Amino acid sequence: MYSPAASEYIRYLAAKKPLDDRSLNRQVWGHLAQAVRDRSDAAPLRVLEAGCGIGTMLERLLDWGLLSRAVYTGIDVEPGFIGEARRRFRGYAAEHNANLAAQPGAPLVLRTADHDVRVTFTAADLFDFLDQVQGRSHWDLLVAHAVLDLIDLPAALPRVLSLLVPGGLFYFTLNFDGATILEPVIDPDFDRQIETLYHRTMDTRHPRGRPAGSSITGRRLLGQLKTVGANLVAAGSSDWVVFPGLDGYPEDEAFFLHAIIDTIGQALHRHPEVEASRLQKWLTQRHRQIDAAELIYIAHQLDVMGYI
């Protein structure tokens, strides 16, 4: 995996927020929004986000009108991301002229005319967090954004779903599903080999000694949900499509693309089936294509929502 400095990875996560905004499947989102509106419980919506990163999904849940009265908990294994999430949330409150009550160690409380939301960000490994709260805490909505394709899905899915109350909702988004497309083609056979081997590295990751992820998590998730007895309500594609417009790439998406190419390069570094000099030449050409605003990048992904 690509291992940038923390500041670079934070920039990567921020750069992909507008891309995620336009990529998320709106039909799936619509079903989630309707399900939240149809809740009979008058109590605040209790939301748990696994792998919250720098808090961009929380911002989206607020901006898109899903959260009005809510208690949100976001966890991520990287303390640096959690620190950035807190910083961004304070900035979000300031930009929206919101009152943000905060005391050391206490939740951040966002209050506006339309919102009363208590927010807690916690640095924790997902499995450690599950060990700590299993049987003691429950949530109404479970969110995992671009996360499930990085963990051992068969081991994690039943445990995370067990944190939901009966009838609780899940919203799992940007689950990678087996296609990385880069245009224009450099060498058809070599391009195809790189895609195949890159996907294979997703299937053989073992960070912290555990299996982690799959290159076809999206399609497998549909079957896994049925296996564990969850009710799938909606599913649809949420492909990343990055292309240069008349003024080049929007926002910070050129940086995002450079990071994607670096991720592929690091994943295949010293791979026994790839000639190192040929790979380096290919990577250099891809970076030049980005600098020239020529590269088009597509990644196939799926969103799902449902309830238990």
PLY file of the C-alpha trace (Angstrom):
ply
format ascii 1.0
element vertex 308
property float x
property float y
property float z
element edge 307
property int vertex1
property int vertex2
end_header
0.00 0.00 0.00
0.98 3.59 -0.58
2.46 4.96 2.65
2.53 8.75 2.42
3.27 11.12 5.25
0.27 11.73 7.49
-0.21 15.24 6.11
-0.25 13.93 2.54
-2.81 11.25 3.35
-4.99 13.81 5.10
-4.78 15.93 1.97
-5.73 12.85 -0.09
-8.83 12.25 2.06
-9.82 15.90 1.75
-9.17 15.89 -2.02
-11.54 13.00 -2.61
-14.48 14.50 -0.70
-15.99 16.33 -3.71
-15.33 13.23 -5.82
-17.15 11.09 -3.26
-20.00 13.62 -3.17
-20.70 13.19 -6.87
-20.01 9.44 -6.87
-22.31 8.27 -4.08
-25.38 6.51 -5.43
-28.33 8.88 -4.97
-30.96 6.12 -5.17
-29.31 4.31 -2.26
-28.99 7.61 -0.40
-32.67 8.34 -1.03
-33.70 5.05 0.55
-31.55 5.81 3.59
-32.97 9.32 3.96
-36.53 7.98 3.72
-35.83 5.29 6.31
-34.47 7.89 8.73
-37.52 10.11 8.16
-39.81 7.15 8.80
-38.34 6.38 12.23
-41.02 6.22 14.92
-38.50 6.76 17.72
-38.46 10.40 18.81
-35.08 10.02 20.51
-31.95 11.38 18.80
-30.59 9.15 16.04
-27.58 7.24 17.35
-24.98 6.95 14.58
-21.74 4.96 14.55
-19.25 5.45 11.72
-16.49 2.86 11.37
-13.34 4.27 9.80
-14.47 7.90 9.90
-11.15 9.25 8.60
-11.05 13.05 8.83
-14.81 13.41 9.28
-15.91 14.12 5.72
-18.88 11.74 5.89
-20.18 13.49 9.01
-20.02 16.79 7.14
-21.95 15.17 4.29
-24.62 13.72 6.62
-25.15 17.22 7.97
-25.02 19.04 4.63
-27.39 16.57 2.96
-29.95 16.90 5.75
-29.80 13.43 7.27
-28.88 14.52 10.79
-30.97 16.96 12.79
-31.14 15.49 16.29
-28.39 12.92 16.58
-25.61 11.43 18.67
-22.70 10.58 16.38
-19.65 8.46 17.21
-16.81 8.23 14.70
-13.89 5.84 15.15
-10.68 5.50 13.18
-7.47 3.62 13.85
-5.30 6.66 12.97
-5.03 9.25 15.78
-3.86 11.86 13.27
-7.08 11.49 11.30
-9.14 11.85 14.48
-7.29 15.05 15.36
-7.96 16.41 11.87
-11.63 15.37 12.12
-12.02 17.41 15.30
-10.26 20.39 13.69
-12.44 20.20 10.57
-15.61 19.90 12.63
-14.77 23.04 14.56
-14.19 24.77 11.23
-17.47 23.41 9.91
-19.32 24.88 12.88
-17.64 28.26 12.39
-18.50 28.32 8.67
-22.16 27.64 9.48
-22.29 30.19 12.29
-23.16 27.38 14.67
-22.74 27.20 18.39
-20.20 24.52 19.20
-20.01 23.65 22.87
-16.90 21.71 23.78
-15.13 20.76 26.97
-11.96 18.65 27.21
-12.91 14.99 26.87
-16.59 15.78 26.24
-18.54 15.43 22.98
-18.63 18.35 20.57
-22.19 19.67 20.49
-23.34 21.38 17.28
-26.42 23.57 17.69
-28.13 25.54 14.94
-31.75 26.23 14.05
-31.81 22.87 12.29
-29.29 20.79 14.21
-28.71 19.45 17.69
-25.91 16.95 17.17
-23.48 15.54 19.73
-20.23 14.35 18.16
-17.50 12.11 19.56
-14.38 11.15 17.60
-12.34 8.26 18.98
-9.01 6.78 17.88
-9.50 3.00 17.99
-8.95 -0.13 15.96
-12.33 -1.42 14.81
-11.90 -4.89 16.31
-10.65 -3.47 19.61
-13.64 -1.14 19.67
-15.98 -4.07 19.01
-14.44 -5.95 21.94
-15.02 -2.94 24.20
-18.64 -2.15 23.31
-20.10 -5.53 22.31
-23.28 -6.09 24.31
-23.01 -2.73 26.05
-23.77 -0.12 23.38
-26.17 -0.05 20.44
-26.81 2.30 17.53
-29.65 3.14 15.15
-27.46 3.70 12.09
-24.13 2.16 11.15
-22.03 3.88 8.48
-18.88 2.58 6.78
-17.56 4.73 3.93
-14.77 3.28 1.74
-13.86 0.95 4.61
-15.27 -2.55 4.16
-12.93 -3.34 1.26
-10.00 -2.80 3.66
-11.02 -5.28 6.36
-11.83 -8.97 6.73
-15.49 -8.77 5.71
-16.67 -12.25 6.84
-15.16 -11.69 10.29
-16.22 -8.07 10.74
-19.68 -7.88 9.22
-21.63 -9.98 11.74
-19.94 -8.20 14.64
-20.56 -4.67 13.42
-24.17 -5.41 12.51
-24.71 -6.82 16.02
-24.19 -3.26 17.31
-27.47 -2.16 15.72
-30.80 -2.11 17.53
-33.53 -4.31 16.00
-34.56 -2.57 12.81
-31.34 -0.54 12.85
-30.05 0.79 9.53
-26.74 0.28 7.76
-25.20 2.40 5.02
-22.03 0.99 3.44
-20.56 3.05 0.62
-17.76 3.06 -1.97
-17.06 -0.67 -1.69
-14.48 -1.43 -4.39
-15.64 -4.01 -6.91
-12.98 -5.19 -9.26
-12.30 -2.56 -11.92
-9.48 -0.03 -12.14
-9.53 1.78 -15.47
-6.84 4.19 -16.66
-7.05 5.94 -20.01
-5.38 6.53 -22.38
-3.84 3.09 -22.70
-0.04 2.94 -22.62
0.50 -0.72 -23.42
-2.65 -2.91 -23.51
-0.99 -6.08 -22.24
1.10 -4.37 -19.57
-1.80 -2.19 -18.45
-3.91 -5.32 -18.05
-1.15 -7.07 -16.12
-0.75 -4.14 -13.74
-4.49 -4.01 -13.05
-4.62 -7.77 -12.41
-1.63 -7.82 -10.08
-2.73 -4.63 -8.29
-6.10 -6.19 -7.55
-4.39 -9.36 -6.38
-2.49 -7.35 -3.75
-5.87 -6.32 -2.32
-6.76 -10.00 -1.91
-3.57 -10.90 -0.04
-3.17 -8.06 2.48
-2.54 -9.12 6.09
-1.92 -5.99 8.20
-1.69 -6.70 11.92
-1.69 -10.40 11.02
-5.33 -10.39 9.83
-6.78 -10.76 6.33
-7.81 -7.35 5.09
-10.04 -6.66 2.16
-10.82 -7.97 -1.28
-10.76 -6.59 -4.80
-14.42 -7.65 -5.23
-15.82 -6.58 -1.86
-18.81 -4.86 -3.48
-20.35 -7.97 -4.98
-19.34 -10.18 -2.06
-21.00 -7.77 0.36
-24.40 -8.41 -1.22
-24.15 -12.13 -0.50
-22.56 -11.66 2.91
-25.44 -9.47 4.06
-27.90 -12.19 3.12
-25.77 -14.81 4.87
-25.87 -12.92 8.18
-29.62 -12.32 7.94
-29.56 -8.60 7.11
-32.24 -7.06 4.91
-30.83 -5.38 1.81
-33.07 -2.52 0.68
-31.01 -0.76 -1.99
-27.75 -1.21 -3.87
-26.13 0.65 -6.73
-22.90 1.73 -8.32
-20.84 4.60 -6.92
-17.98 4.66 -9.39
-15.20 7.19 -9.13
-14.86 8.93 -12.49
-12.07 11.50 -12.64
-11.42 13.38 -15.87
-10.01 16.76 -16.91
-12.48 19.43 -17.90
-11.84 22.61 -19.86
-9.79 23.98 -16.97
-8.09 20.71 -16.06
-8.99 18.60 -13.04
-11.44 20.12 -10.54
-10.54 20.98 -6.95
-7.48 18.99 -5.78
-8.15 15.95 -7.95
-4.79 16.06 -9.74
-3.18 15.41 -6.34
-5.70 12.63 -5.77
-4.71 11.00 -9.08
-1.00 11.23 -8.29
-1.76 9.45 -5.00
-3.63 6.69 -6.83
-0.71 6.09 -9.18
1.70 6.09 -6.22
-0.57 3.54 -4.49
-0.34 1.23 -7.48
3.43 1.71 -7.67
3.95 0.94 -3.99
1.67 -2.11 -4.14
3.69 -3.56 -7.03
7.13 -2.47 -5.79
9.49 -5.42 -6.10
6.68 -7.64 -7.31
8.26 -10.80 -8.77
6.02 -10.74 -11.85
6.78 -7.13 -12.83
10.04 -5.87 -14.28
11.06 -2.96 -12.04
12.35 -0.68 -14.80
9.26 -1.26 -16.93
6.98 -0.48 -13.99
8.90 2.70 -13.20
8.61 3.85 -16.80
4.86 3.15 -16.72
4.43 5.09 -13.45
6.38 8.05 -14.84
4.17 8.12 -17.94
1.02 8.05 -15.83
2.25 10.95 -13.67
3.09 12.90 -16.83
-0.42 12.27 -18.14
-1.83 13.80 -14.95
0.45 16.84 -15.24
-0.70 17.26 -18.83
-4.38 16.87 -17.79
-4.77 13.78 -19.98
-5.42 10.91 -17.54
-8.92 9.52 -17.00
-9.44 7.29 -13.98
-12.45 5.09 -13.20
-12.88 2.77 -10.22
-15.98 0.57 -9.95
-17.64 0.63 -6.52
-20.98 -0.22 -4.91
-23.16 1.37 -2.24
-25.68 -0.58 -0.15
-28.20 0.19 2.57
-30.66 -1.87 4.55
-31.66 -2.89 8.06
-31.40 -5.79 10.46
0 1
1 2
2 3
3 4
4 5
5 6
6 7
7 8
8 9
9 10
10 11
11 12
12 13
13 14
14 15
15 16
16 17
17 18
18 19
19 20
20 21
21 22
22 23
23 24
24 25
25 26
26 27
27 28
28 29
29 30
30 31
31 32
32 33
33 34
34 35
35 36
36 37
37 38
38 39
39 40
40 41
41 42
42 43
43 44
44 45
45 46
46 47
47 48
48 49
49 50
50 51
51 52
52 53
53 54
54 55
55 56
56 57
57 58
58 59
59 60
60 61
61 62
62 63
63 64
64 65
65 66
66 67
67 68
68 69
69 70
70 71
71 72
72 73
73 74
74 75
75 76
76 77
77 78
78 79
79 80
80 81
81 82
82 83
83 84
84 85
85 86
86 87
87 88
88 89
89 90
90 91
91 92
92 93
93 94
94 95
95 96
96 97
97 98
98 99
99 100
100 101
101 102
102 103
103 104
104 105
105 106
106 107
107 108
108 109
109 110
110 111
111 112
112 113
113 114
114 115
115 116
116 117
117 118
118 119
119 120
120 121
121 122
122 123
123 124
124 125
125 126
126 127
127 128
128 129
129 130
130 131
131 132
132 133
133 134
134 135
135 136
136 137
137 138
138 139
139 140
140 141
141 142
142 143
143 144
144 145
145 146
146 147
147 148
148 149
149 150
150 151
151 152
152 153
153 154
154 155
155 156
156 157
157 158
158 159
159 160
160 161
161 162
162 163
163 164
164 165
165 166
166 167
167 168
168 169
169 170
170 171
171 172
172 173
173 174
174 175
175 176
176 177
177 178
178 179
179 180
180 181
181 182
182 183
183 184
184 185
185 186
186 187
187 188
188 189
189 190
190 191
191 192
192 193
193 194
194 195
195 196
196 197
197 198
198 199
199 200
200 201
201 202
202 203
203 204
204 205
205 206
206 207
207 208
208 209
209 210
210 211
211 212
212 213
213 214
214 215
215 216
216 217
217 218
218 219
219 220
220 221
221 222
222 223
223 224
224 225
225 226
226 227
227 228
228 229
229 230
230 231
231 232
232 233
233 234
234 235
235 236
236 237
237 238
238 239
239 240
240 241
241 242
242 243
243 244
244 245
245 246
246 247
247 248
248 249
249 250
250 251
251 252
252 253
253 254
254 255
255 256
256 257
257 258
258 259
259 260
260 261
261 262
262 263
263 264
264 265
265 266
266 267
267 268
268 269
269 270
270 271
271 272
272 273
273 274
274 275
275 276
276 277
277 278
278 279
279 280
280 281
281 282
282 283
283 284
284 285
285 286
286 287
287 288
288 289
289 290
290 291
291 292
292 293
293 294
294 295
295 296
296 297
297 298
298 299
299 300
300 301
301 302
302 303
303 304
304 305
305 306
306 307
